[in-house]
Amino acid sequence: MAEPKQAARPQYGLLLLGFLAVIWLYWLLPVAQGLLLLLGVGLGISLFHARFGFSSAFRQLLSVGQGRALQAHMLLLAVTATLFALLFALGQGLGGQPLTGYLAPIGPGLLLGAFLFGVGMQLAGGCASGTLYATGGGSLIGLVALVGFIAGSVLGAWNLEFWTLGPGAVGSLPPISLAERLGLWGALALTLGCVGGLALLAEWIIRKRQPPPLFQPRGPKGWARILRGTWPLWVAALVLAVLNAAVLYVSGRPWGVTYGLTLWGSQAVEALGLAQPAFWGFWNGQSPLELSPLGHPTSLTNLGILLGALLSAAAAGVFGKNPPLAWKTLLAAVIGGLLMGYGARLAYGCNIGAYIGGVASFSLHGWVWLVMALLGTGAGLLLRPWFGLKNPKPTDSVC
């Protein structure tokens, strides 16, 4: 969502409602859960102000060779992995709880799921975290994609057993932890070497293809830029890495998105009497309605992202200011959201949990997810024109 050429007046009513909602929810929650909500608010603010995305970064790289956004991903991965390694070495989080990274097997579900996710985020115009902060910022297209994502993740939970995912599944490799094979610091060194190499590769592509510059929206300067303007990508990468590490320390698990959305969707399906998710293998006999939407870390941080983006959009005066949308664009958002949700459920997570969380947890599946998502992005770029969506061109600035 591009900023207006001139800064709009803050939407003070929405700002007040957003602050009151954060304060009320924080007051209702225990200390650790309240901290997770506030961390989610920080994530939403950071994502919104930097327009920090994954779909656009992959699209820019494959379309015109603009790799600056991908380099920001590498900075995010490097700092997150370093902070995770320090926390894993510490061995415990808040209240002495154990810390667990995201490890997952490598099999057909991961390969297909990540590929479908890559296709879906190019049609929807955003990734998992992107649809959340866009929705929080009042974007209609973001809301449509988010609803599609939730529906797709519920479908994925419903027939997850079809893929027989898990360490013992036929055709799947068990989780491969680089930290177990190389030691914690060896895994960190290898990860930093890989992300550094990819950053240099992106730089080589940039210089070889001479892509158009990144679009730089106008906005307030000085201190006002922090609350109302656009942050540099590198600043957002550092902030997001610190917040992700804080989520790991407080909850015992890295930042994730997909499980919380699957929970919301499954609760809605059960409440409406459309199905009984407790009989699905994913829920393993437990009714989603027995779980509080405020009781799981990913659900809390998802809610926090929505509120943080709302606060940011209201402060910038851009909440709900949507351009006219063609029906093809809305259809693409629905299909893209469904593919992302379904793919994320098969692939043990989205761009946040499987990609960032997996790589930073020194799990090989995170790198496999990245490769397959890039392949899916290539397919998505071919499909975008069918829905009237434009791909970046060498003569245009990209965003």
Secondary structure, 3 states (H helix, E strand, C coil): CCCCCCCCCCCHHHHHHHHHHHHHHHHHCCHHHHHHHHHHHHHHHHHHHHCCCCHHHHHHHHHHCCCHHHHHHHHHHHHHHHHHHHHHHHCCCHHHCCCCCCCCCECHHHHHHHHHHHHHHHHHCCCHHHHHHHHHCCCHHHHHHHHHHHHHHHHHHHCHHHHCCCCCCCCCECCCEHHHHHCHHHHHHHHHHHHHHHHHHHHHHHHHHCCCCECCCCCCCCCHHHHHCCCCHHHHHHHHHHHHHHHHHHHCCCCCCHHHHHHHHHHHHHHCCCCCHHHCCCCCCCCHHHCCCCCCHHHHHHHHHHHHHHHHHHHHCCCCCCCCCCHHHHHHHHHHHHHHHHHHHHCCCCHHHHHHHHHHCCEHHHHHHHHHHHHHHHHHHHHHHHHCCCCCCCCCCEC
